[in-house]
Amino acid sequence: APHPVRFNELIRTTWSQRIRSSYMKMFRIPVLPELFFSLFPRLLLKTAFGYTLQKEEIERYVQVFTDRNTLKSALNYYRALFIKETEFSNRPLQHITNPTMVVWGEHDPFFDPRNWSNLDRFFTNKPTIMKAKETKHFPHWEQADWINEQMAAFLRD
């Protein structure tokens, strides 16, 4: 996930991120996303994963998300994202002090690539940014071996 401040900057200032995030608004509408998923269960999965999932894997996800409680839980994540701001959410975020590696999919349909630029200001130490080529929203799934190699190298350093 992108840094929340950077993501909010882009959603306020770029059409690209607004369009890519439009599904979040749809997911917040009562009943509509449930209806959409019941009519087009494979469309969302193919958009998010691309064509890296095998047919059996897609069918397993469809089977899991046809359970009303599972789908409701997943949608509640998006429904809770925009709940009225609280005192906690208005506090400034502190710099991230731990060594950090950010991995993102080169062809992620949901996040504008600018989410991964201009991040140094949020970290005490410059983060390592890894672009997973030929991947979409789930690079850790789509290129698991490469991601694991990159993470192992990062942790050794």
Backbone as a chain_set.jsonl record, in Angstrom:
{"seq": "APHPVRFNELIRTTWSQRIRSSYMKMFRIPVLPELFFSLFPRLLLKTAFGYTLQKEEIERYVQVFTDRNTLKSALNYYRALFIKETEFSNRPLQHITNPTMVVWGEHDPFFDPRNWSNLDRFFTNKPTIMKAKETKHFPHWEQADWINEQMAAFLRD", "coords": {"N": [[0.844, -1.182, 0.0], [0.467, 2.27, -0.656], [2.168, 5.125, 0.837], [0.154, 6.762, 3.204], [-0.077, 9.615, 3.282], [1.118, 10.463, 0.884], [-0.514, 9.112, -0.959], [-2.99, 10.376, -0.439], [-2.324, 12.981, -1.235], [-2.021, 12.613, -3.999], [-4.556, 11.687, -4.723], [-6.039, 13.927, -4.308], [-4.945, 15.686, -6.158], [-4.501, 14.603, -8.725], [-5.979, 13.331, -11.668], [-5.502, 10.811, -12.567], [-4.98, 9.137, -10.273], [-7.408, 9.453, -8.973], [-9.214, 8.258, -10.761], [-8.173, 5.644, -10.836], [-8.735, 4.893, -8.259], [-11.435, 4.839, -8.084], [-12.991, 2.595, -7.706], [-13.047, 2.304, -4.97], [-14.954, 4.083, -4.02], [-17.235, 2.949, -5.141], [-17.249, 0.531, -3.773], [-18.105, 1.36, -1.31], [-20.778, 1.88, -1.399], [-23.87, 0.777, -0.234], [-24.952, -2.539, -0.886], [-24.497, -2.422, -3.736], [-21.735, -3.201, -4.503], [-21.795, -5.886, -3.721], [-23.774, -6.877, -5.39], [-22.565, -6.361, -7.884], [-20.296, -8.041, -7.697], [-21.559, -10.515, -7.54], [-22.644, -10.695, -10.084], [-20.435, -10.371, -11.822], [-18.084, -12.024, -11.007], [-15.459, -12.78, -11.727], [-14.295, -10.648, -13.042], [-13.244, -8.521, -11.399], [-11.204, -9.906, -10.093], [-9.522, -10.596, -12.236], [-8.792, -8.078, -13.084], [-7.328, -7.117, -10.914], [-5.341, -9.119, -10.523], [-4.408, -9.557, -13.038], [-3.495, -11.787, -15.571], [-2.209, -13.743, -14.219], [-3.087, -15.609, -12.469], [-4.024, -18.988, -12.249], [-6.739, -20.794, -13.774], [-7.981, -22.458, -11.872], [-7.236, -21.225, -9.509], [-8.512, -18.735, -9.684], [-11.155, -19.616, -9.662], [-11.256, -20.633, -7.08], [-10.987, -18.29, -5.536], [-13.35, -17.025, -6.353], [-15.173, -18.83, -5.272], [-14.627, -18.499, -2.512], [-15.304, -15.778, -2.12], [-17.995, -15.817, -2.679], [-19.219, -16.433, -0.389], [-21.197, -14.715, 1.769], [-20.431, -13.427, 4.181], [-17.649, -13.351, 4.031], [-17.21, -11.742, 1.771], [-18.491, -9.423, 2.68], [-16.811, -8.736, 4.837], [-14.426, -8.138, 3.477], [-15.266, -5.936, 1.94], [-15.965, -4.176, 3.977], [-13.533, -3.192, 4.835], [-12.943, -1.189, 2.932], [-15.169, 0.392, 3.322], [-14.731, 1.364, 5.849], [-12.558, 2.988, 5.518], [-13.091, 5.677, 5.045], [-14.399, 6.736, 7.171], [-15.575, 9.255, 9.379], [-13.064, 11.557, 10.293], [-10.955, 11.136, 13.12], [-9.619, 12.169, 16.305], [-7.232, 10.786, 16.546], [-6.61, 10.19, 13.831], [-5.994, 12.677, 12.895], [-3.556, 13.376, 13.875], [-0.138, 14.204, 13.212], [1.844, 12.132, 11.072], [4.601, 10.189, 12.083], [8.084, 10.093, 11.179], [9.26, 7.246, 9.43], [11.461, 5.101, 10.847], [12.743, 2.687, 10.596], [14.724, 0.557, 8.45], [13.483, 0.328, 5.179], [11.796, -1.394, 2.595], [10.093, -0.913, -0.344], [7.822, -2.433, -2.413], [6.425, -2.51, -5.588], [3.979, -3.099, -8.152], [4.67, -2.852, -11.537], [2.657, -2.465, -13.44], [0.371, -1.812, -11.984], [-3.053, -1.525, -11.68], [-4.423, 0.049, -9.884], [-2.929, 1.933, -8.47], [-1.388, 4.965, -9.043], [1.782, 5.401, -10.515], [3.218, 7.5, -9.392], [2.845, 7.35, -6.696], [5.015, 6.134, -5.629], [7.079, 7.826, -5.758], [8.953, 10.609, -4.437], [9.085, 9.884, -1.743], [11.034, 10.011, 0.198], [10.82, 11.991, 2.153], [9.262, 10.973, 4.157], [10.702, 9.199, 5.587], [13.37, 8.375, 7.807], [15.684, 7.188, 6.919], [16.593, 6.727, 3.538], [14.214, 4.992, 1.617], [14.268, 1.728, 0.078], [13.255, 1.265, -3.139], [11.509, -1.004, -5.008], [10.679, -1.957, -8.176], [8.508, -4.16, -9.523], [8.668, -5.706, -12.439], [6.393, -6.248, -15.142], [4.185, -6.915, -13.55], [1.093, -6.663, -11.718], [-1.196, -5.677, -9.335], [-0.475, -7.37, -7.273], [2.422, -8.066, -6.786], [3.972, -9.722, -5.153], [2.757, -12.132, -5.375], [2.642, -12.611, -8.088], [5.314, -12.614, -8.927], [6.78, -14.245, -7.093], [9.231, -15.632, -6.504], [11.25, -13.838, -7.377], [10.647, -11.593, -5.791], [11.081, -12.675, -3.234], [13.857, -13.145, -3.403], [14.768, -10.483, -3.593], [13.905, -9.454, -1.15], [15.348, -11.065, 0.641], [17.969, -10.276, 0.027], [17.81, -7.58, 0.748], [17.344, -7.792, 3.506], [19.696, -8.976, 4.311], [21.543, -6.95, 3.952]], "CA": [[0.0, 0.0, 0.0], [1.276, 3.491, -0.681], [2.168, 5.928, 2.055], [-1.155, 7.42, 3.229], [-0.001, 11.046, 2.955], [1.387, 10.57, -0.555], [-1.724, 8.678, -1.644], [-3.991, 11.446, -0.322], [-1.89, 14.086, -2.097], [-2.312, 12.282, -5.396], [-6.001, 11.571, -4.955], [-6.555, 15.303, -4.346], [-4.339, 16.531, -7.195], [-4.352, 13.974, -10.044], [-7.107, 12.556, -12.172], [-5.07, 9.419, -12.71], [-5.223, 8.392, -9.042], [-8.85, 9.461, -8.699], [-9.846, 7.238, -11.606], [-7.696, 4.331, -10.39], [-9.314, 4.615, -6.943], [-12.889, 4.994, -8.136], [-13.623, 1.385, -7.176], [-13.217, 2.467, -3.525], [-16.254, 4.717, -3.799], [-18.26, 1.977, -5.467], [-17.271, -0.47, -2.712], [-18.725, 1.929, -0.112], [-22.228, 1.977, -1.591], [-24.52, -0.453, 0.246], [-25.533, -3.538, -1.787], [-23.988, -2.37, -5.112], [-20.592, -4.078, -4.78], [-22.211, -7.275, -3.584], [-24.478, -7.199, -6.633], [-21.552, -6.373, -8.94], [-19.482, -9.249, -7.582], [-22.373, -11.694, -7.859], [-22.837, -10.734, -11.537], [-19.154, -10.422, -12.529], [-17.106, -12.378, -9.978], [-14.096, -12.948, -12.247], [-13.783, -9.394, -13.6], [-12.419, -7.835, -10.411], [-10.004, -10.709, -9.863], [-8.631, -10.478, -13.406], [-8.267, -6.711, -13.097], [-6.318, -7.002, -9.854], [-4.251, -10.076, -10.67], [-3.99, -9.773, -14.41], [-3.75, -13.163, -15.988], [-1.195, -14.581, -13.583], [-3.737, -16.687, -11.732], [-4.544, -20.124, -13.009], [-8.202, -20.871, -13.724], [-8.383, -23.065, -10.604], [-7.058, -20.225, -8.447], [-9.613, -17.77, -9.823], [-12.387, -20.268, -9.201], [-11.185, -20.726, -5.615], [-11.322, -16.956, -5.028], [-14.789, -16.824, -6.578], [-15.862, -19.651, -4.27], [-14.451, -17.875, -1.2], [-16.029, -14.518, -2.029], [-19.441, -15.982, -2.768], [-19.689, -16.45, 0.988], [-21.604, -13.329, 2.053], [-19.667, -12.839, 5.28], [-16.291, -13.082, 3.553], [-17.281, -10.566, 0.907], [-18.823, -8.277, 3.545], [-15.599, -8.369, 5.58], [-13.499, -7.484, 2.546], [-15.822, -4.622, 1.583], [-15.947, -3.316, 5.159], [-12.23, -2.508, 4.85], [-13.091, 0.037, 2.148], [-16.212, 1.211, 3.927], [-14.174, 1.99, 7.05], [-11.463, 3.897, 5.16], [-13.5, 7.076, 4.968], [-15.204, 7.113, 8.329], [-15.216, 10.596, 9.837], [-11.751, 11.629, 10.928], [-10.929, 11.176, 14.579], [-8.458, 12.867, 16.851], [-6.056, 9.979, 16.217], [-6.267, 10.293, 12.418], [-5.531, 14.036, 12.596], [-2.194, 13.562, 14.367], [0.85, 14.055, 12.143], [2.552, 10.859, 11.045], [6.019, 10.286, 12.392], [8.977, 9.497, 10.183], [9.536, 5.817, 9.569], [12.887, 5.05, 11.16], [13.302, 1.38, 10.244], [15.035, 0.348, 7.031], [12.226, -0.014, 4.519], [11.767, -1.734, 1.175], [8.764, -0.767, -0.923], [7.697, -3.192, -3.658], [5.183, -2.175, -6.29], [3.803, -3.698, -9.47], [4.874, -1.88, -12.622], [1.395, -2.221, -14.152], [-0.713, -1.826, -11.003], [-4.157, -0.724, -12.2], [-5.082, 0.809, -8.833], [-2.077, 2.971, -7.901], [-0.578, 5.779, -9.942], [3.204, 5.202, -10.188], [3.755, 8.614, -8.593], [2.779, 6.985, -5.279], [6.304, 5.596, -5.205], [8.085, 8.877, -5.864], [8.897, 11.648, -3.411], [8.81, 9.242, -0.456], [12.134, 10.217, 1.152], [10.422, 12.909, 3.228], [8.539, 10.239, 5.193], [11.61, 8.221, 6.179], [14.641, 8.847, 8.334], [16.646, 6.66, 5.953], [15.983, 6.583, 2.215], [13.684, 3.64, 1.402], [14.614, 1.004, -1.141], [12.05, 1.117, -3.96], [11.661, -2.103, -5.965], [9.599, -2.039, -9.161], [8.37, -5.514, -10.05], [8.271, -5.58, -13.844], [5.37, -7.158, -15.672], [3.236, -7.334, -12.521], [-0.003, -5.739, -11.45], [-1.463, -5.253, -7.961], [0.036, -8.34, -6.311], [3.715, -8.557, -7.276], [4.464, -10.812, -4.302], [2.127, -13.347, -5.859], [2.958, -12.773, -9.503], [6.745, -12.904, -9.077], [7.155, -14.597, -5.722], [10.651, -15.975, -6.386], [12.033, -12.603, -7.498], [10.378, -10.788, -4.592], [11.781, -13.309, -2.117], [15.286, -12.864, -3.577], [14.993, -9.072, -3.278], [13.716, -9.279, 0.291], [16.482, -11.701, 1.321], [19.131, -9.402, -0.163], [17.558, -6.379, 1.552], [17.491, -8.133, 4.925], [21.112, -9.264, 4.569], [22.323, -5.679, 3.957]], "C": [[0.885, 1.239, 0.0], [1.253, 4.193, 0.673], [0.865, 6.74, 2.074], [-1.122, 8.905, 2.88], [0.202, 11.229, 1.456], [0.153, 10.184, -1.363], [-2.792, 9.773, -1.606], [-3.614, 12.668, -1.153], [-2.295, 13.825, -3.545], [-3.801, 12.18, -5.679], [-6.642, 12.96, -5.019], [-6.081, 16.073, -5.573], [-4.244, 15.895, -8.578], [-5.602, 13.189, -10.427], [-6.747, 11.087, -12.273], [-5.364, 8.619, -11.448], [-6.7, 8.384, -8.683], [-9.559, 8.369, -9.49], [-9.457, 5.839, -11.134], [-8.327, 3.931, -9.052], [-10.832, 4.665, -6.94], [-13.62, 3.76, -7.608], [-13.878, 1.513, -5.668], [-14.558, 3.111, -3.202], [-17.383, 3.734, -4.069], [-18.386, 0.932, -4.353], [-17.977, 0.045, -1.463], [-20.244, 2.008, -0.207], [-22.875, 0.68, -1.104], [-25.122, -1.257, -0.914], [-24.893, -3.556, -3.191], [-22.772, -3.262, -5.34], [-20.929, -5.556, -4.643], [-22.923, -7.742, -4.854], [-23.485, -7.309, -7.79], [-20.744, -7.667, -8.895], [-20.291, -10.503, -7.905], [-22.6, -11.82, -9.364], [-21.533, -10.957, -12.305], [-18.028, -10.836, -11.585], [-15.664, -12.462, -10.479], [-13.473, -11.646, -12.732], [-12.846, -8.672, -12.64], [-11.11, -8.593, -10.175], [-9.021, -10.587, -11.028], [-8.042, -9.081, -13.502], [-7.136, -6.578, -12.09], [-5.106, -7.882, -10.117], [-3.703, -10.148, -12.089], [-4.331, -11.199, -14.785], [-2.716, -14.097, -15.395], [-1.812, -15.716, -12.784], [-4.18, -17.779, -12.696], [-6.062, -20.157, -12.837], [-8.687, -21.437, -12.39], [-8.268, -22.072, -9.449], [-8.171, -19.188, -8.498], [-10.9, -18.382, -9.298], [-12.406, -20.408, -7.681], [-11.53, -19.379, -4.979], [-12.812, -16.676, -5.202], [-15.581, -17.594, -5.53], [-15.789, -19.005, -2.882], [-15.323, -16.631, -1.083], [-17.524, -14.641, -2.305], [-20.058, -16.178, -1.381], [-19.975, -15.002, 1.401], [-20.766, -12.675, 3.144], [-18.235, -12.509, 4.861], [-16.282, -11.826, 2.695], [-17.574, -9.311, 1.732], [-17.59, -7.802, 4.316], [-14.608, -7.632, 4.682], [-13.996, -6.081, 2.192], [-15.806, -3.664, 2.772], [-14.611, -2.607, 5.33], [-12.356, -1.17, 4.119], [-14.134, 0.959, 2.748], [-15.693, 1.943, 5.164], [-13.087, 3.016, 6.719], [-11.85, 5.364, 5.286], [-14.453, 7.477, 6.084], [-14.693, 8.468, 8.823], [-13.896, 10.585, 10.6], [-11.87, 11.761, 12.438], [-9.712, 11.972, 15.026], [-7.176, 12.113, 16.49], [-5.638, 10.189, 14.762], [-5.773, 11.683, 12.041], [-4.116, 14.305, 13.107], [-1.202, 13.413, 13.221], [1.543, 12.697, 12.239], [4.022, 11.095, 11.348], [6.821, 9.686, 11.249], [9.148, 8.01, 10.477], [11.038, 5.693, 9.745], [13.535, 3.726, 10.771], [13.717, 1.355, 8.776], [13.792, -0.214, 6.337], [12.447, -0.336, 3.05], [10.318, -1.653, 0.718], [8.767, -1.524, -2.248], [6.384, -2.811, -4.308], [5.178, -2.8, -7.673], [3.841, -2.629, -10.547], [3.56, -1.52, -13.326], [0.195, -2.283, -13.208], [-1.854, -0.947, -11.512], [-4.779, 0.213, -11.166], [-4.248, 1.949, -8.254], [-1.262, 3.66, -8.982], [0.891, 5.592, -9.551], [3.822, 6.328, -9.362], [3.622, 8.37, -7.091], [4.141, 6.574, -4.747], [7.428, 6.606, -5.38], [7.903, 9.871, -4.718], [8.574, 11.077, -2.023], [9.855, 9.545, 0.608], [11.714, 11.066, 2.351], [9.695, 12.209, 4.375], [9.439, 9.286, 5.981], [12.856, 8.903, 6.728], [15.772, 8.419, 7.401], [15.926, 6.44, 4.631], [15.481, 5.147, 2.018], [14.231, 3.033, 0.111], [13.318, 0.767, -1.902], [12.324, 0.047, -5.014], [10.444, -2.14, -6.887], [9.59, -3.454, -9.734], [7.816, -5.421, -11.47], [7.248, -6.643, -14.214], [4.444, -7.715, -14.595], [2.167, -6.271, -12.356], [-0.068, -5.43, -9.957], [-0.852, -6.163, -6.905], [1.38, -8.899, -6.752], [4.274, -9.703, -6.442], [3.864, -12.155, -4.697], [2.614, -13.646, -7.281], [4.425, -13.124, -9.757], [7.343, -13.24, -7.712], [8.645, -14.885, -5.576], [11.523, -14.723, -6.429], [11.874, -11.729, -6.255], [11.139, -11.37, -3.397], [13.29, -13.078, -2.2], [15.614, -11.433, -3.175], [14.877, -8.829, -1.777], [14.894, -9.882, 1.067], [17.728, -10.827, 1.212], [18.999, -8.146, 0.697], [17.805, -6.66, 3.029], [18.942, -8.47, 5.279], [21.926, -7.98, 4.698], [22.175, -4.888, 5.218]], "O": [[1.954, 1.234, 0.61], [0.428, 3.891, 1.535], [0.508, 7.345, 1.063], [-2.05, 9.405, 2.244], [-0.465, 12.054, 0.832], [-0.186, 10.851, -2.34], [-3.424, 10.063, -2.622], [-4.49, 13.324, -1.718], [-2.838, 14.697, -4.223], [-4.255, 12.548, -6.762], [-7.654, 13.154, -5.692], [-6.744, 17.022, -5.993], [-3.928, 16.6, -9.537], [-6.192, 12.482, -9.61], [-7.599, 10.219, -12.085], [-5.938, 7.532, -11.531], [-7.194, 7.397, -8.139], [-10.398, 7.646, -8.954], [-10.305, 4.952, -11.043], [-8.435, 2.741, -8.754], [-11.449, 4.545, -5.881], [-14.743, 3.868, -7.118], [-14.813, 0.906, -5.144], [-15.22, 2.736, -2.234], [-18.365, 3.684, -3.329], [-19.491, 0.497, -4.027], [-18.41, -0.755, -0.633], [-20.919, 2.184, 0.807], [-22.468, -0.404, -1.521], [-25.734, -0.686, -1.816], [-24.764, -4.631, -3.775], [-22.772, -4.028, -6.304], [-20.395, -6.385, -5.379], [-22.702, -8.855, -5.331], [-23.558, -8.246, -8.585], [-20.533, -8.312, -9.922], [-19.759, -11.451, -8.484], [-22.736, -12.933, -9.873], [-21.522, -11.65, -13.322], [-17.094, -10.059, -11.382], [-14.737, -12.23, -9.704], [-12.25, -11.546, -12.825], [-11.758, -8.256, -13.038], [-10.043, -7.988, -10.071], [-7.813, -10.487, -10.812], [-6.91, -8.916, -13.956], [-6.1, -5.986, -12.391], [-3.969, -7.44, -9.952], [-2.646, -10.737, -12.317], [-5.349, -11.741, -14.352], [-2.381, -15.122, -15.99], [-1.127, -16.686, -12.457], [-4.646, -17.511, -13.804], [-6.599, -19.613, -11.872], [-9.679, -20.964, -11.836], [-9.087, -22.073, -8.531], [-8.712, -18.806, -7.461], [-11.649, -17.733, -8.568], [-13.467, -20.312, -7.064], [-12.274, -19.325, -4.0], [-13.457, -16.15, -4.296], [-16.544, -17.075, -4.965], [-16.787, -18.971, -2.162], [-16.003, -16.439, -0.075], [-18.251, -13.656, -2.175], [-21.276, -16.096, -1.222], [-19.076, -14.162, 1.379], [-20.428, -11.496, 3.043], [-17.677, -11.5, 5.291], [-15.437, -10.949, 2.877], [-16.973, -8.261, 1.506], [-17.356, -6.599, 4.434], [-14.025, -6.625, 5.082], [-13.204, -5.14, 2.152], [-15.648, -2.457, 2.586], [-14.561, -1.525, 5.914], [-11.923, -0.138, 4.631], [-13.995, 2.181, 2.686], [-16.174, 3.03, 5.486], [-12.738, 3.833, 7.571], [-11.006, 6.201, 5.604], [-15.215, 8.435, 5.955], [-13.509, 8.777, 8.691], [-13.65, 9.718, 11.439], [-12.774, 12.418, 12.954], [-8.887, 12.388, 14.212], [-6.158, 12.727, 16.169], [-4.451, 10.349, 14.478], [-5.19, 11.854, 10.971], [-3.538, 15.348, 12.803], [-1.404, 12.576, 12.342], [1.795, 12.183, 13.329], [4.606, 12.087, 10.914], [6.316, 8.887, 10.46], [9.175, 7.586, 11.633], [11.805, 6.131, 8.888], [14.756, 3.656, 10.631], [13.127, 2.053, 7.951], [13.138, -1.12, 6.852], [13.188, 0.356, 2.352], [9.43, -2.253, 1.323], [9.618, -1.282, -3.104], [5.344, -2.793, -3.65], [6.225, -3.003, -8.286], [3.129, -1.627, -10.472], [3.383, -0.381, -13.758], [-0.876, -2.754, -13.592], [-1.656, 0.244, -11.751], [-5.576, 1.081, -11.523], [-4.797, 2.843, -7.611], [-0.537, 3.014, -9.739], [1.212, 5.622, -8.363], [4.842, 6.125, -8.703], [4.216, 9.095, -6.294], [4.391, 6.657, -3.545], [8.597, 6.28, -5.174], [6.834, 9.955, -4.114], [7.876, 11.711, -1.23], [9.597, 9.358, 1.797], [12.219, 10.863, 3.456], [9.53, 12.789, 5.449], [8.99, 8.643, 6.929], [13.332, 9.892, 6.171], [16.695, 9.187, 7.13], [14.772, 6.011, 4.614], [16.231, 4.194, 2.228], [14.606, 3.746, -0.819], [12.39, 0.147, -1.382], [13.252, 0.174, -5.813], [9.317, -2.332, -6.431], [10.56, -3.885, -10.357], [6.646, -5.098, -11.673], [7.237, -7.755, -13.688], [3.97, -8.846, -14.702], [2.321, -5.133, -12.798], [0.915, -4.966, -9.38], [-0.725, -5.76, -5.749], [1.477, -10.086, -7.064], [4.977, -10.565, -6.969], [4.423, -13.203, -4.375], [2.948, -14.782, -7.617], [4.736, -13.852, -10.699], [8.285, -12.597, -7.25], [9.264, -14.427, -4.616], [12.43, -14.566, -5.612], [12.851, -11.192, -5.735], [11.767, -10.631, -2.639], [13.935, -12.841, -1.178], [16.612, -11.188, -2.498], [15.667, -8.078, -1.204], [15.38, -9.287, 2.029], [18.459, -10.656, 2.188], [19.974, -7.702, 1.303], [18.414, -5.845, 3.723], [19.367, -8.272, 6.417], [22.888, -7.926, 5.464], [22.768, -3.818, 5.349]]}, "num_chains": 1, "name": "protein.A"}
